[in-house]
Amino acid sequence: MDDLETRRRRALYRATHRGTKEMDWLLGRYAEARLSTAEEGEVAELERLMALPDPDLQHWILDGGDIGSTELAPLVGRIRTFHGIPNPKDGA
């Protein structure tokens, strides 16, 4: 097994074992759908996101909380889109 495949498997495990069922489901389903074909940069981006505290992630994903100018904003947007969560800034 190569390094990228090992990182994919670890990221999938971390995404599905967050500590709260909500985050296990939100990040886990996204990771299950995306990680098998993710390139190294995508895996690294998800790893950086998962290093953040669950309350922050939950606020950003579910509530549409402002994450500022962080480089992870596009990934949070993709996760929201994946789950069909409307962007509150769009008036939805």
MARBA-3410 file (N, C-alpha, C, O; in Angstrom, 1 decimal):
92
0.9,-1.2,0.0,0.0,0.0,0.0,0.9,1.2,0.0,1.9,1.3,0.8 ~ 0.6,2.2,-0.9,1.4,3.4,-1.0,1.0,4.4,0.1,0.0,4.3,0.7 ~ 1.8,5.4,0.2,1.6,6.5,1.2,0.3,7.2,1.0,-0.4,7.5,2.0 ~ -0.1,7.5,-0.3,-1.4,8.2,-0.5,-2.5,7.3,-0.1,-3.5,7.8,0.5 ~ -2.5,6.0,-0.4,-3.6,5.1,0.0,-3.7,5.0,1.5,-4.8,5.0,2.1
-2.6,5.0,2.2,-2.6,5.0,3.6,-3.2,6.2,4.2,-4.0,6.2,5.1 ~ -2.8,7.4,3.6,-3.4,8.7,4.1,-4.9,8.7,3.8,-5.7,9.2,4.6 ~ -5.4,8.2,2.7,-6.8,8.1,2.4,-7.5,7.3,3.4,-8.6,7.7,3.9 ~ -7.0,6.1,3.7,-7.6,5.3,4.7,-7.7,5.9,6.1,-8.7,5.8,6.8 ~ -6.6,6.6,6.5,-6.6,7.3,7.8,-7.6,8.4,7.8,-8.3,8.6,8.8
-7.6,9.2,6.7,-8.6,10.3,6.6,-10.0,9.8,6.7,-10.9,10.4,7.4 ~ -10.3,8.7,6.0,-11.6,8.1,6.1,-12.0,7.7,7.5,-13.1,8.0,8.0 ~ -11.1,7.0,8.2,-11.3,6.6,9.5,-11.6,7.9,10.4,-12.6,7.9,11.2 ~ -10.7,8.9,10.3,-10.9,10.1,11.1,-12.2,10.8,10.8,-12.9,11.3,11.7 ~ -12.6,10.8,9.6,-13.9,11.4,9.2,-15.1,10.7,9.7,-16.1,11.3,10.0
-15.0,9.4,9.9,-16.1,8.6,10.4,-16.1,8.4,11.9,-17.0,7.8,12.4 ~ -15.1,8.8,12.6,-14.9,8.6,14.0,-14.6,10.0,14.7,-13.5,10.1,15.3 ~ -15.4,10.9,14.5,-15.2,12.3,15.0,-15.5,12.5,16.5,-14.9,13.3,17.2 ~ -16.4,11.7,17.0,-16.8,11.9,18.4,-18.3,12.3,18.6,-18.8,12.1,19.6 ~ -18.8,12.9,17.5,-20.3,13.2,17.5,-20.9,12.6,16.3,-20.3,12.5,15.2
-22.1,12.1,16.5,-22.7,11.4,15.3,-23.0,12.3,14.2,-22.9,11.9,13.0 ~ -23.3,13.6,14.5,-23.5,14.6,13.4,-22.3,14.7,12.5,-22.4,14.7,11.3 ~ -21.1,14.9,13.2,-19.9,15.1,12.4,-19.4,13.8,11.8,-18.9,13.9,10.7 ~ -19.6,12.7,12.4,-19.3,11.4,11.8,-20.1,11.3,10.5,-19.5,10.9,9.5 ~ -21.3,11.7,10.5,-22.2,11.6,9.3,-21.8,12.6,8.3,-21.6,12.3,7.1
-21.6,13.9,8.7,-21.3,14.9,7.7,-20.0,14.7,7.0,-19.9,14.7,5.8 ~ -19.0,14.5,7.8,-17.6,14.3,7.2,-17.5,12.9,6.7,-16.8,12.8,5.6 ~ -18.0,12.0,7.4,-17.8,10.6,6.9,-18.5,10.3,5.6,-17.8,9.7,4.7 ~ -19.7,10.7,5.4,-20.3,10.5,4.1,-19.6,11.2,2.9,-19.4,10.6,1.9 ~ -19.2,12.4,3.2,-18.4,13.1,2.2,-17.1,12.4,1.9,-16.7,12.2,0.7
-16.4,12.0,2.9,-15.1,11.3,2.7,-15.3,10.0,2.0,-14.5,9.6,1.1 ~ -16.3,9.2,2.3,-16.6,8.0,1.7,-16.8,8.2,0.2,-16.4,7.3,-0.6 ~ -17.5,9.2,-0.2,-17.8,9.5,-1.6,-16.6,10.0,-2.3,-16.5,9.8,-3.6 ~ -15.7,10.7,-1.7,-14.6,11.4,-2.4,-13.2,10.9,-2.3,-12.4,11.0,-3.2 ~ -12.9,10.3,-1.1,-11.5,9.9,-0.9,-10.9,8.8,-1.8,-9.7,8.9,-2.0
-11.7,7.9,-2.3,-11.1,6.8,-3.0,-10.4,7.3,-4.3,-9.5,6.6,-4.8 ~ -10.8,8.4,-4.8,-10.2,9.0,-6.0,-9.5,10.3,-5.8,-9.0,10.9,-6.7 ~ -9.4,10.7,-4.5,-8.8,12.0,-4.2,-7.3,12.0,-4.5,-6.6,11.0,-4.2 ~ -6.8,13.1,-5.0,-5.4,13.3,-5.2,-4.8,13.8,-3.9,-5.5,14.1,-3.0 ~ -3.5,13.8,-3.9,-2.7,14.2,-2.7,-3.2,15.5,-2.1,-3.3,15.7,-0.9
-3.4,16.5,-2.9,-3.8,17.8,-2.5,-5.1,17.8,-1.8,-5.4,18.5,-0.8 ~ -6.1,17.1,-2.4,-7.4,17.0,-1.8,-7.4,16.3,-0.5,-8.1,16.7,0.5 ~ -6.5,15.2,-0.4,-6.4,14.5,0.9,-5.8,15.4,2.0,-6.3,15.5,3.1 ~ -4.8,16.2,1.6,-4.2,17.1,2.5,-5.2,18.2,3.0,-5.2,18.5,4.2 ~ -6.0,18.7,2.1,-7.0,19.7,2.4,-8.0,19.1,3.5,-8.3,19.8,4.5
-8.4,17.9,3.2,-9.4,17.3,4.2,-8.7,17.0,5.5,-9.3,17.1,6.6 ~ -7.4,16.6,5.5,-6.7,16.4,6.7,-6.6,17.7,7.5,-6.8,17.6,8.8 ~ -6.3,18.8,6.9,-6.3,20.1,7.6,-7.6,20.4,8.2,-7.7,20.9,9.3 ~ -8.7,20.2,7.4,-10.0,20.5,7.9,-10.3,19.6,9.2,-10.8,20.1,10.2 ~ -10.0,18.4,9.1,-10.3,17.5,10.2,-9.5,17.7,11.4,-9.8,17.2,12.5
-8.4,18.5,11.3,-7.6,18.8,12.5,-8.3,19.9,13.3,-7.8,20.2,14.5 ~ -9.3,20.5,12.8,-10.0,21.6,13.5,-11.1,21.0,14.5,-11.5,19.9,14.3 ~ -11.4,21.8,15.5,-12.4,21.3,16.5,-13.8,21.1,15.9,-14.3,21.9,15.0 ~ -14.5,20.0,16.3,-15.8,19.7,15.8,-16.8,20.9,16.0,-17.6,21.1,15.0 ~ -16.8,21.6,17.1,-17.8,22.7,17.2,-17.7,23.7,16.1,-18.6,24.3,15.6
-16.4,24.1,15.7,-16.2,25.0,14.6,-16.7,24.4,13.3,-17.3,25.1,12.6 ~ -16.3,23.2,13.0,-16.7,22.6,11.8,-18.2,22.5,11.7,-18.8,22.8,10.6 ~ -18.9,22.1,12.8,-20.3,22.0,12.7,-21.0,23.3,12.5,-21.9,23.4,11.7 ~ -20.4,24.4,13.1,-21.0,25.7,12.9,-20.8,26.2,11.5,-21.7,26.7,10.9 ~ -19.6,25.9,10.9,-19.4,26.3,9.5,-20.3,25.5,8.5,-20.8,26.1,7.6
-20.4,24.2,8.7,-21.1,23.4,7.8,-22.6,23.5,8.0,-23.3,23.7,7.0 ~ -23.1,23.3,9.2,-24.5,23.3,9.4,-25.2,24.7,9.4,-26.3,24.9,8.9 ~ -24.5,25.6,10.1,-25.1,26.9,10.3,-24.6,27.9,9.3,-25.2,29.1,9.2 ~ -23.7,27.6,8.5,-23.2,28.5,7.5,-22.4,29.6,8.1,-22.3,30.8,7.6 ~ -21.8,29.3,9.3,-21.0,30.3,10.0,-19.8,30.8,9.2,-19.3,30.1,8.3
-19.4,32.1,9.4,-18.4,32.7,8.6,-17.0,32.1,9.0,-16.7,32.1,10.2 ~ -16.3,31.5,8.1,-15.0,31.0,8.4,-13.9,31.9,8.0,-12.7,31.5,8.0 ~ -14.3,33.1,7.6,-13.3,34.1,7.3,-12.6,33.8,5.9,-13.2,33.3,5.0 ~ -11.4,34.2,5.8,-10.7,34.1,4.6,-9.8,32.8,4.5,-8.9,32.7,3.8 ~ -10.2,31.8,5.3,-9.4,30.6,5.4,-9.4,29.9,4.0,-10.3,30.0,3.3
-8.3,29.2,3.8,-8.1,28.4,2.6,-9.1,27.2,2.5,-9.2,26.6,1.5 ~ -9.7,26.9,3.7,-10.6,25.8,3.7,-12.0,26.1,3.4,-12.9,25.2,3.3 ~ -12.3,27.4,3.1,-13.7,27.8,2.8,-14.3,27.0,1.6,-15.4,26.6,1.6 ~ -13.5,26.9,0.5,-14.0,26.1,-0.6,-14.4,24.7,-0.3,-15.4,24.2,-0.8 ~ -13.6,24.0,0.5,-13.9,22.7,0.9,-15.2,22.6,1.8,-16.0,21.7,1.6
-15.3,23.5,2.7,-16.6,23.6,3.5,-17.8,23.8,2.6,-18.8,23.2,2.8 ~ -17.6,24.6,1.6,-18.7,24.8,0.6,-19.0,23.6,-0.2,-20.2,23.3,-0.4 ~ -18.0,22.8,-0.6,-18.2,21.5,-1.3,-18.9,20.5,-0.4,-19.8,19.8,-0.8 ~ -18.6,20.5,0.9,-19.3,19.6,1.8,-20.7,20.0,2.0,-21.6,19.2,2.0 ~ -21.0,21.3,2.1,-22.4,21.8,2.2,-23.1,21.4,1.0,-24.3,21.0,1.1
-22.5,21.6,-0.2,-23.2,21.3,-1.5,-23.5,19.8,-1.5,-24.6,19.4,-2.0 ~ -22.5,19.0,-1.2,-22.6,17.5,-1.2,-23.9,17.1,-0.4,-24.6,16.2,-0.8 ~ -24.1,17.7,0.7,-25.2,17.4,1.6,-26.5,18.2,1.3,-27.5,17.9,1.9 ~ -26.4,19.0,0.3,-27.6,19.8,0.0,-28.0,20.8,1.0,-29.2,21.2,1.1 ~ -27.0,21.3,1.7,-27.3,22.4,2.7,-27.2,23.7,2.1,-26.1,24.1,1.5
-28.3,24.5,2.1,-28.2,25.8,1.4,-27.3,26.8,2.1,-27.1,26.7,3.3 ~ -26.8,27.6,1.3,-25.9,28.7,1.8,-26.8,29.9,2.3,-27.5,30.4,1.5 ~ -26.8,30.2,3.6,-27.7,31.2,4.1,-27.4,32.6,3.5,-28.3,33.4,3.5 ~ -26.2,32.8,2.9,-25.9,34.1,2.3,-26.6,34.2,0.9,-26.7,35.3,0.4 ~ -27.1,33.1,0.4,-27.8,33.1,-0.9,-29.3,33.4,-0.6,-30.1,33.4,-1.6
-29.7,33.6,0.6,-31.1,33.9,0.9,-31.9,32.6,1.0,-33.2,32.7,1.0 ~ -31.3,31.5,1.1,-32.0,30.2,1.1,-32.4,29.9,2.5,-33.0,28.9,2.8
END
